Amino acid sequence: MPAGSLPRLSKSRFVAGCQCHKLLWWTVHEPDADELKPDKVLQDRFDQGRQVTTLARTRFPGATLIPFGPEGGRIEATRLALDFGAPCIQEGAFSADGVFVAPDVLLKDGDGYTLIEVKSSSHLKDDHIPDAAIQTHVLRRCGVDVRRVEVMHLNPEFRHPDQGDLFDREDVTELVEALLPQVPKMIAGQTAALAGKLPEVAIGLHCFEPRECPFHDRCWPADPDHISTLYNNGPKRTCAFMAQGIHSVWDIPPSEKLPDAAKRQLKALKVGKIIVEPGLRAALNEALGTGGLGFLDFETINRAVPVWGGLAPWQQTVVQFSYHEQTGSGIRGPGSEQTGFGVRGSGFGNYTHRAYLAEGPHDPRPELVERMLEATANADRIVMYSPFERSRINELAEQVPAFANNLKALAGKLVDLLPIVRNHVYHPDFQGSFSLKYILTPLVPDLTYSDLTIVDGQVASVEIARLLFVAHLVEDRDQLRQDLLAYCERDTWAMVRLVDRLRELASATGPARA
């Protein structure tokens, strides 16, 4: 293609190219690819990032903001602001070596400038350095004397509303200076990659770091026996195996030390059926006991800029719960905002259901805690799946101190089902994962999430936040509330059914059938 028609690099494209030339190529040449279309969760991240940037701008009163518009006009407006000695320029536009950048903040500092890149994360990340480095390179090529480079990110020590500073400015000049000598070569390599056919790049750790590539599935094999499906095999360990020529779980040498769950996985895959350890019955009896049994699940929101007292940036906070409780008599339990199934039967008894979902922008935690303590008061033990609920309850004890003792008592009732499954059961269809949604269908095939509108916790979190803070933008608020309540309710009913199934497996003699 003619040199004049080569796609321009930008800071975001440059950062993508630093991770993988194939990622860069697809990003530029297939901008409408499905993988690049933001889902609700990613769009929410973008929206929150813009909110953080807008707040960060207010920290520099009197700054000259270069308005969005044609690139040439923005560059000229920026040059005029520099010539007139503007003390601070926001969103200034610069172009050099085929790269266009628009720094968040350019702060005059004596005879030179400080470049400040604003990020919505609560700590410095690896990809922030090439992001800042490409901007520094371009600005210096344009004659701007950048002497200091900072990343301005959210302060993890901040607590709403006024404990500490919301932002933390971190000096990354040394890290940027160390990378700058390589930048011209990196620009040349990325420009050449864009000018040719799709580059050949082997899969590896760069597919996950500094962030998972949206085109991951185009490159990685869909083999159910690939080494990446081995239990507890994260990206680093997977790539280490592949570097040794081990690409399938069947290539693992007998001398390799594996966790017991991984050994159980290989055994289940080899025989093609579920493996149940003989200790399952004892583990269930010890964990669940013989008293009243409840099942609890939370949904949370996490906002970049915290909204309620004592919260930190991005801190998760509970705004919804679902609770099923076993009732030997089958009598309907106390009513709630949404009782869901009311009384519902399973193989080991009848269950009542209670639920709570926050409404409106006010802090719902005191009311939620009262409702939850009331709902769970009669249970001797309460089942959860993973330590998530326990962690949130312990946080609520700090955030709602009036109920701290009650919440600590509630935490003492909790029973985590995940290690029981992980230590005693493996089905060939678990795919190396013990998350609830991965194990549910293989163990309880008649119970799925496919009939629900919301089927993912991250999506639920975003939708709850919309209901709480921008309800006027939600077309059918009542329907959305019902969809959210149904999703959380399904999670606790899934645990009810899972306990039933585990008890069946424990009662069977020898390896049980799926």
C-alpha positions as CSV (number, residue, x, y, z in Angstrom):
1,M,0.0,0.0,0.0
2,P,1.3,3.5,-0.7
3,A,3.2,5.1,2.2
4,G,0.7,8.0,2.4
5,S,-2.2,5.5,3.1
6,L,-0.5,3.7,6.0
7,P,-2.7,3.7,9.1
8,R,-1.6,6.1,11.7
9,L,-0.4,4.8,15.1
10,S,-1.9,6.3,18.3
11,K,-1.0,5.7,21.9
12,S,-3.7,2.9,22.2
13,R,-2.6,1.2,19.0
14,F,1.1,1.5,20.1
15,V,0.3,-0.2,23.4
16,A,-1.6,-2.9,21.5
17,G,1.4,-3.4,19.2
18,C,3.7,-3.7,22.2
19,Q,1.7,-6.6,23.3
20,C,1.4,-8.3,20.0
21,H,1.7,-7.3,16.3
22,K,-1.2,-9.6,15.4
23,L,-3.4,-7.8,17.9
24,L,-2.4,-4.5,16.4
25,W,-3.1,-5.6,12.9
26,W,-6.5,-6.9,13.7
27,T,-7.4,-3.8,15.7
28,V,-6.5,-1.5,12.8
29,H,-7.6,-3.6,9.8
30,E,-10.7,-5.1,11.3
31,P,-12.0,-2.2,13.5
32,D,-15.6,-3.6,13.3
33,A,-14.6,-7.1,14.4
34,D,-17.1,-8.6,16.9
35,E,-14.2,-9.1,19.4
36,L,-13.7,-5.3,19.5
37,K,-17.3,-4.4,20.2
38,P,-17.6,-3.5,23.9
39,D,-20.1,-5.5,25.8
40,K,-22.0,-4.0,28.7
41,V,-19.2,-4.7,31.2
42,L,-16.5,-3.2,29.0
43,Q,-18.6,-0.2,28.1
44,D,-19.2,0.4,31.8
45,R,-15.5,0.5,32.3
46,F,-15.1,3.0,29.5
47,D,-17.8,5.2,31.0
48,Q,-16.2,5.1,34.4
49,G,-12.8,5.8,32.9
50,R,-14.3,9.0,31.3
51,Q,-15.7,10.0,34.7
52,V,-12.3,9.6,36.3
53,T,-10.7,11.7,33.6
54,T,-13.3,14.4,33.9
55,L,-12.7,14.6,37.7
56,A,-8.9,14.6,37.2
57,R,-9.2,17.7,35.0
58,T,-10.7,19.6,37.9
59,R,-7.4,19.2,39.7
60,F,-5.9,21.7,37.3
61,P,-7.9,24.9,37.5
62,G,-7.3,27.4,34.7
63,A,-6.2,24.7,32.3
64,T,-6.6,25.1,28.5
65,L,-8.7,22.3,27.2
66,I,-8.2,21.5,23.5
67,P,-11.7,20.7,22.2
68,F,-12.3,17.6,20.1
69,G,-12.4,18.1,16.4
70,P,-10.3,17.6,13.2
71,E,-6.8,16.5,13.9
72,G,-5.2,19.4,12.1
73,G,-7.2,22.0,14.0
74,R,-6.4,20.4,17.3
75,I,-2.7,20.4,16.6
76,E,-2.8,24.0,15.7
77,A,-4.8,25.0,18.8
78,T,-2.3,23.1,20.9
79,R,0.7,24.9,19.3
80,L,-1.0,28.3,19.9
81,A,-1.6,27.4,23.6
82,L,2.1,26.4,23.9
83,D,3.3,29.6,22.2
84,F,1.2,31.7,24.6
85,G,2.7,29.9,27.6
86,A,-0.5,28.2,28.8
87,P,0.4,26.8,32.3
88,C,-1.6,23.6,31.7
89,I,-3.0,22.0,28.5
90,Q,-5.5,19.2,28.6
91,E,-6.1,16.9,25.6
92,G,-3.4,18.7,23.6
93,A,-2.7,17.2,20.1
94,F,0.7,16.2,18.8
95,S,1.9,14.2,15.8
96,A,5.4,13.0,14.8
97,D,6.9,9.9,13.2
98,G,3.4,8.7,12.0
99,V,2.1,8.7,15.6
100,F,-0.7,10.9,16.9
101,V,-1.1,11.4,20.7
102,A,-3.3,13.6,22.9
103,P,-1.9,13.7,26.5
104,D,-4.4,14.0,29.3
105,V,-2.4,16.8,31.0
106,L,0.6,18.8,30.0
107,L,1.7,20.9,33.0
108,K,4.3,23.7,32.6
109,D,7.1,23.3,35.1
110,G,9.7,26.0,34.9
111,D,11.3,25.9,31.5
112,G,10.0,22.4,30.8
113,Y,6.9,20.3,31.1
114,T,5.4,17.5,33.2
115,L,3.4,14.9,31.2
116,I,0.5,13.4,33.2
117,E,-1.4,10.4,32.0
118,V,-4.7,9.8,33.9
119,K,-5.8,6.2,34.5
120,S,-8.9,4.9,36.3
121,S,-7.1,2.0,37.9
122,S,-6.1,2.1,41.5
123,H,-2.5,1.3,40.9
124,L,0.3,1.5,38.3
125,K,0.1,-1.2,35.6
126,D,2.7,-2.5,33.2
127,D,1.0,-1.1,30.1
128,H,1.0,2.4,31.5
129,I,4.7,2.7,30.8
130,P,4.6,2.2,27.0
131,D,1.5,4.4,27.0
132,A,3.4,7.3,28.7
133,A,6.6,6.6,26.7
134,I,5.1,6.9,23.2
135,Q,3.5,10.3,24.3
136,T,6.8,11.5,25.7
137,H,8.6,10.5,22.4
138,V,6.1,12.3,20.2
139,L,6.1,15.4,22.4
140,R,9.9,15.7,22.4
141,R,10.0,15.2,18.6
142,C,7.6,18.1,18.4
143,G,9.9,20.2,20.5
144,V,8.2,20.0,23.8
145,D,10.7,19.7,26.7
146,V,9.2,16.9,28.7
147,R,11.2,16.5,31.9
148,R,8.9,14.6,34.2
149,V,6.3,11.9,33.5
150,E,3.6,10.9,35.9
151,V,0.7,8.5,36.0
152,M,-2.3,9.9,37.9
153,H,-4.4,7.0,39.1
154,L,-7.0,6.5,41.8
155,N,-5.7,6.3,45.3
156,P,-6.5,2.9,46.9
157,E,-6.2,4.5,50.4
158,F,-9.0,7.0,49.7
159,R,-12.3,6.4,51.5
160,H,-15.5,8.1,50.5
161,P,-16.3,10.9,51.1
162,D,-13.2,12.7,52.3
163,Q,-10.6,10.4,53.8
164,G,-7.5,11.1,51.8
165,D,-7.1,12.2,48.2
166,L,-9.0,10.5,45.5
167,F,-6.0,10.6,43.2
168,D,-2.4,9.6,43.5
169,R,0.3,10.9,41.2
170,E,3.1,8.5,40.6
171,D,6.5,9.5,39.1
172,V,7.3,7.1,36.2
173,T,10.0,9.2,34.6
174,E,12.8,6.7,35.2
175,L,10.8,3.8,33.8
176,V,9.8,5.9,30.7
177,E,13.3,7.1,30.1
178,A,14.5,3.5,30.2
179,L,12.1,2.5,27.4
180,L,12.4,5.6,25.2
181,P,15.6,4.4,23.3
182,Q,13.6,1.4,22.0
183,V,10.6,3.4,20.9
184,P,11.8,4.4,17.4
185,K,12.5,0.8,16.6
186,M,9.1,-0.2,18.0
187,I,7.3,2.4,15.9
188,A,9.1,1.1,12.8
189,G,8.3,-2.5,13.6
190,Q,4.6,-1.8,14.2
191,T,4.3,0.4,11.1
192,A,5.9,-2.4,9.0
193,A,3.5,-4.9,10.5
194,L,0.5,-2.8,9.6
195,A,1.7,-2.4,6.0
196,G,1.9,-6.1,5.4
197,K,-0.3,-9.2,5.7
198,L,-1.4,-10.5,9.0
199,P,1.8,-11.2,11.0
200,E,2.8,-14.6,12.2
201,V,3.0,-14.5,16.0
202,A,3.1,-17.7,18.1
203,I,0.8,-17.9,21.0
204,G,2.3,-17.3,24.4
205,L,2.1,-15.3,27.6
206,H,1.6,-12.1,25.6
207,C,-1.9,-13.4,24.9
208,F,-2.8,-12.7,28.5
209,E,-0.4,-9.9,29.6
210,P,-0.6,-7.1,30.3
211,R,-4.3,-7.9,29.5
212,E,-6.1,-10.8,27.9
213,C,-6.3,-10.3,24.1
214,P,-9.8,-9.9,22.7
215,F,-8.7,-12.2,19.8
216,H,-7.6,-15.0,22.0
217,D,-10.0,-17.5,20.6
218,R,-8.7,-16.9,17.0
219,C,-5.3,-18.1,17.9
220,W,-5.6,-20.7,20.7
221,P,-6.7,-24.3,19.9
222,A,-10.2,-25.3,20.9
223,D,-8.9,-28.8,22.0
224,P,-10.7,-29.8,25.2
225,D,-7.5,-31.7,26.2
226,H,-5.2,-28.7,25.6
227,I,-2.7,-28.2,28.5
228,S,-4.5,-24.9,29.3
229,T,-7.5,-26.9,30.5
230,L,-5.5,-28.5,33.3
231,Y,-6.8,-27.6,36.7
232,N,-4.9,-24.7,38.4
233,N,-3.0,-24.1,35.2
234,G,-2.9,-20.3,34.7
235,P,-1.3,-18.5,31.8
236,K,2.3,-18.6,33.2
237,R,2.2,-22.4,33.9
238,T,0.4,-23.1,30.6
239,C,3.1,-21.3,28.6
240,A,5.8,-23.0,30.7
241,F,4.4,-26.3,29.7
242,M,4.2,-25.4,26.0
243,A,7.8,-24.2,26.1
244,Q,8.7,-27.7,27.1
245,G,6.7,-29.1,24.2
246,I,3.8,-30.2,26.3
247,H,0.6,-29.0,24.5
248,S,-1.9,-31.7,25.7
249,V,-2.8,-33.0,29.1
250,W,-1.8,-36.4,27.8
251,D,1.8,-35.1,27.2
252,I,2.4,-34.4,30.9
253,P,5.3,-36.6,32.0
254,P,4.6,-39.0,34.9
255,S,7.2,-37.3,37.0
256,E,5.4,-33.9,37.0
257,K,4.0,-33.0,40.4
258,L,0.3,-32.1,40.1
259,P,-2.4,-31.1,42.6
260,D,-4.7,-33.8,43.6
261,A,-7.6,-32.2,41.8
262,A,-5.5,-32.2,38.6
263,K,-4.7,-35.9,39.1
264,R,-8.4,-36.5,39.6
265,Q,-9.1,-34.6,36.4
266,L,-6.7,-36.8,34.3
267,K,-8.2,-39.9,35.8
268,A,-11.8,-38.8,35.0
269,L,-10.8,-37.9,31.4
270,K,-9.1,-41.2,31.0
271,V,-12.0,-43.3,32.2
272,G,-14.6,-40.9,30.7
273,K,-16.8,-40.7,33.7
274,I,-17.2,-38.9,37.0
275,I,-14.7,-39.6,39.8
276,V,-16.0,-39.4,43.4
277,E,-13.6,-39.8,46.3
278,P,-14.8,-42.0,49.2
279,G,-14.3,-39.2,51.7
280,L,-17.2,-37.1,50.2
281,R,-19.8,-38.4,52.6
282,A,-17.8,-37.5,55.7
283,A,-16.8,-34.1,54.3
284,L,-20.5,-33.3,53.6
285,N,-21.6,-34.5,57.0
286,E,-19.0,-32.5,58.8
287,A,-19.6,-29.3,56.8
288,L,-23.4,-29.4,56.7
289,G,-24.3,-30.9,60.0
290,T,-27.8,-32.0,60.8
291,G,-29.5,-28.7,61.7
292,G,-31.3,-26.1,59.6
293,L,-29.5,-25.3,56.3
294,G,-29.5,-22.0,54.4
295,F,-28.0,-21.0,51.0
296,L,-26.7,-17.5,50.5
297,D,-25.5,-15.6,47.4
298,F,-24.6,-11.9,46.9
299,E,-24.4,-9.5,43.9
300,T,-22.2,-6.5,44.3
301,I,-21.3,-3.3,42.5
302,N,-17.9,-1.7,42.3
303,R,-17.5,1.9,41.2
304,A,-14.2,3.6,40.2
305,V,-15.3,6.7,42.2
306,P,-16.9,5.3,45.4
307,V,-20.4,6.5,46.2
308,W,-21.1,5.5,49.9
309,G,-19.3,6.1,53.1
310,G,-16.1,4.2,53.8
311,L,-15.7,2.7,50.3
312,A,-12.5,2.7,48.4
313,P,-12.1,3.1,44.6
314,W,-13.3,-0.1,42.8
315,Q,-14.3,-1.7,46.2
316,Q,-17.0,-4.3,45.8
317,T,-20.1,-3.7,48.0
318,V,-23.1,-5.8,48.5
319,V,-26.4,-4.5,47.0
320,Q,-28.4,-7.7,46.5
321,F,-28.8,-11.1,48.2
322,S,-30.7,-14.3,47.6
323,Y,-31.4,-16.8,50.4
324,H,-32.9,-20.2,50.3
325,E,-33.6,-22.1,53.5
326,Q,-34.5,-25.7,54.1
327,T,-37.8,-26.2,55.9
328,G,-38.7,-29.7,57.0
329,S,-42.4,-28.8,57.4
330,G,-42.7,-27.2,54.0
331,I,-44.5,-24.1,55.5
332,R,-43.9,-21.0,53.6
333,G,-41.4,-18.7,55.3
334,P,-41.8,-15.0,56.0
335,G,-42.5,-12.8,53.0
336,S,-40.0,-10.5,51.4
337,E,-39.8,-8.0,48.6
338,Q,-39.4,-10.9,46.2
339,T,-40.1,-14.4,47.4
340,G,-39.3,-16.1,44.1
341,F,-40.2,-19.7,44.3
342,G,-42.0,-19.4,47.7
343,V,-41.9,-23.0,48.9
344,R,-40.0,-25.2,46.5
345,G,-39.1,-28.9,46.8
346,S,-35.9,-30.7,46.2
347,G,-34.7,-34.3,46.9
348,F,-33.9,-33.4,50.5
349,G,-36.8,-31.2,51.6
350,N,-38.7,-28.0,50.9
351,Y,-37.1,-24.6,50.7
352,T,-38.3,-21.0,51.2
353,H,-36.7,-18.1,49.4
354,R,-36.1,-14.5,50.4
355,A,-34.4,-11.8,48.5
356,Y,-33.3,-8.2,48.6
357,L,-32.3,-5.8,45.8
358,A,-31.3,-2.2,46.5
359,E,-33.2,0.6,44.9
360,G,-32.2,4.3,44.4
361,P,-28.8,6.0,44.9
362,H,-28.9,6.0,48.8
363,D,-26.7,3.7,50.8
364,P,-28.6,0.4,51.0
365,R,-26.2,-1.4,53.3
366,P,-28.0,-0.9,56.7
367,E,-31.3,-2.1,55.3
368,L,-29.7,-5.0,53.4
369,V,-27.9,-6.1,56.6
370,E,-31.1,-6.0,58.6
371,R,-33.0,-8.0,55.9
372,M,-30.2,-10.5,55.6
373,L,-29.9,-11.1,59.4
374,E,-33.6,-11.5,59.7
375,A,-33.7,-14.0,56.8
376,T,-30.8,-16.1,58.1
377,A,-31.6,-16.0,61.8
378,N,-32.9,-19.6,62.1
379,A,-30.3,-21.4,60.0
380,D,-27.6,-23.4,61.8
381,R,-25.3,-23.4,58.8
382,I,-25.3,-21.5,55.6
383,V,-23.9,-22.7,52.3
384,M,-22.0,-20.5,50.0
385,Y,-19.7,-21.3,47.0
386,S,-16.2,-19.8,47.2
387,P,-15.0,-17.4,50.0
388,F,-16.7,-14.4,48.3
389,E,-19.7,-14.1,50.6
390,R,-17.6,-14.5,53.7
391,S,-15.3,-11.7,52.6
392,R,-18.2,-9.4,51.9
393,I,-19.9,-10.1,55.3
394,N,-16.7,-9.3,57.1
395,E,-16.5,-6.0,55.2
396,L,-20.1,-5.3,56.1
397,A,-19.2,-5.8,59.7
398,E,-16.8,-2.9,59.4
399,Q,-19.0,-0.7,57.2
400,V,-22.2,-1.2,59.3
401,P,-20.7,-1.3,62.9
402,A,-24.2,-1.3,64.6
403,F,-24.6,-4.9,63.3
404,A,-20.9,-6.0,63.6
405,N,-21.5,-8.7,66.2
406,N,-24.5,-10.2,64.4
407,L,-22.6,-10.2,61.1
408,K,-19.6,-11.9,62.7
409,A,-21.9,-14.5,64.0
410,L,-23.4,-15.0,60.6
411,A,-19.9,-15.4,59.1
412,G,-19.3,-18.1,61.6
413,K,-22.3,-20.1,60.2
414,L,-20.9,-20.1,56.6
415,V,-19.8,-23.3,54.9
416,D,-17.9,-23.2,51.6
417,L,-19.0,-25.8,49.2
418,L,-16.2,-25.2,46.7
419,P,-13.3,-27.1,48.4
420,I,-15.6,-30.0,49.1
421,V,-16.3,-30.4,45.4
422,R,-12.7,-29.7,44.4
423,N,-11.3,-32.2,46.9
424,H,-13.7,-35.0,46.2
425,V,-15.4,-34.8,42.8
426,Y,-14.4,-34.4,39.1
427,H,-16.5,-34.7,36.0
428,P,-14.9,-34.8,32.6
429,D,-16.9,-31.8,31.5
430,F,-15.6,-29.5,34.3
431,Q,-12.9,-28.3,31.8
432,G,-10.4,-27.8,34.6
433,S,-12.6,-25.3,36.5
434,F,-14.5,-25.6,39.7
435,S,-16.5,-22.4,39.3
436,L,-20.2,-22.9,40.0
437,K,-21.3,-22.4,36.4
438,Y,-18.7,-24.9,35.1
439,I,-19.7,-27.7,37.5
440,L,-23.4,-27.1,37.6
441,T,-24.5,-28.5,34.2
442,P,-22.3,-31.6,34.4
443,L,-23.6,-32.5,37.9
444,V,-27.2,-31.1,37.6
445,P,-27.9,-31.2,33.8
446,D,-31.6,-30.3,34.2
447,L,-30.7,-26.9,35.8
448,T,-29.2,-24.2,33.6
449,Y,-29.1,-20.4,33.3
450,S,-30.2,-20.5,29.6
451,D,-33.8,-19.4,30.4
452,L,-32.6,-16.2,32.1
453,T,-32.0,-12.8,30.6
454,I,-29.0,-12.1,32.8
455,V,-26.6,-15.0,33.1
456,D,-23.4,-13.4,34.3
457,G,-22.3,-11.8,37.5
458,Q,-20.4,-9.0,35.9
459,V,-23.3,-8.0,33.7
460,A,-25.6,-8.2,36.8
461,S,-23.3,-5.7,38.6
462,V,-23.4,-3.2,35.7
463,E,-27.2,-3.5,35.4
464,I,-27.6,-3.0,39.2
465,A,-25.5,0.1,39.0
466,R,-27.7,1.4,36.2
467,L,-30.8,0.9,38.3
468,L,-29.3,2.6,41.3
469,F,-27.7,5.7,39.7
470,V,-29.2,6.3,36.2
471,A,-32.6,4.7,36.6
472,H,-34.1,7.4,34.4
473,L,-32.1,5.9,31.5
474,V,-33.5,2.4,32.0
475,E,-36.4,1.7,29.7
476,D,-38.1,-1.1,31.7
477,R,-36.9,-0.8,35.3
478,D,-39.5,-3.3,36.7
479,Q,-38.4,-5.9,34.2
480,L,-34.8,-5.4,34.9
481,R,-35.4,-5.8,38.6
482,Q,-37.2,-9.0,38.0
483,D,-34.3,-10.2,35.7
484,L,-31.7,-9.4,38.4
485,L,-33.7,-11.1,41.2
486,A,-34.2,-14.2,39.0
487,Y,-30.5,-14.4,38.3
488,C,-29.4,-14.2,42.0
489,E,-32.2,-16.6,43.0
490,R,-30.9,-19.1,40.4
491,D,-27.5,-19.0,42.1
492,T,-28.8,-20.1,45.5
493,W,-31.1,-22.7,44.0
494,A,-28.2,-24.0,42.1
495,M,-26.4,-24.6,45.4
496,V,-29.5,-26.3,46.8
497,R,-29.5,-28.7,43.9
498,L,-25.8,-29.1,44.0
499,V,-25.9,-30.2,47.7
500,D,-28.7,-32.7,46.7
501,R,-26.5,-34.1,43.9
502,L,-23.4,-34.4,46.1
503,R,-25.4,-36.3,48.7
504,E,-26.6,-38.7,46.0
505,L,-23.0,-39.2,44.9
506,A,-21.8,-39.7,48.4
507,S,-24.6,-42.3,49.0
508,A,-23.6,-44.3,45.9
509,T,-21.3,-47.3,46.2
510,G,-18.1,-46.8,44.2
511,P,-17.6,-44.2,41.4
512,A,-21.1,-42.8,40.7
513,R,-22.6,-42.4,37.3
514,A,-23.1,-38.8,35.9
